[in-house]
Amino acid sequence: MSLIPPTQTDLDTVTQQLGRPVRGVRAVAARCGPDGAGHPSVVETEPRLPDGTPFPTLYYLTCPRAVAATSTLESVGVMRELTDELTADPELAAAYRAAHASYLARREAAGHVEEIAGVSAGGMPDRVKCLHVLVAHSLAAGPGVNPLGDRALDLMSATWTPARCDWTPA
């Protein structure tokens, strides 16, 4: 994955999406719209924020429509269901551990932060704690890297996909 620094327009858009100033954004890791040419949907953040705070969430979901669709999944118990599947399916668990390793490797390439070494995000590698992180990881890394992020994207496809996202900056 090549790292393309965000433009000022990207940073302004993400600030508007989040309702607060952005912190430590390294790149736009995924975009909404046809052919991924629209507004940012995921940003990649520095593993240590400018104020010195360790930040384990490398991929941060920013598109308000994606955040809402993911929140809906969380509210209906999908995290518990996926965690139960991890316990019952050794192949799924192995693929999720591989997603954890991929996440850690990419963050380590961005910079080593001792306080968060070995800690990924979203509950990886043993449980599902935050679908937002898993969805962001899938959108940034592409299909096949994070099986549970991919599953969440499939589950929300009736209400949101990056290709047909209708959010626009004000």
Sequence and secondary structure as in RCSB ss.txt:
>XXXX:A:sequence
MSLIPPTQTDLDTVTQQLGRPVRGVRAVAARCGPDGAGHPSVVETEPRLPDGTPFPTLYYLTCPRAVAATSTLES
VGVMRELTDELTADPELAAAYRAAHASYLARREAAGHVEEIAGVSAGGMPDRVKCLHVLVAHSLAAGPGVNPLGD
RALDLMSATWTPARCDWTPA
>XXXX:A:secstr
       HHHHHHHHHHHTS   SEEEEEEE SGGG SSEEEEEE SB TTS B    EEE  HHHHHHHHHHHH
TTHHHHHHHHHHH HHHHHHHHHHHHHHHHHHHHH   GGGTT  STTTTTS S HHHHHHHHHHH TTS HHHH
HHHHHHTTT  GGG      
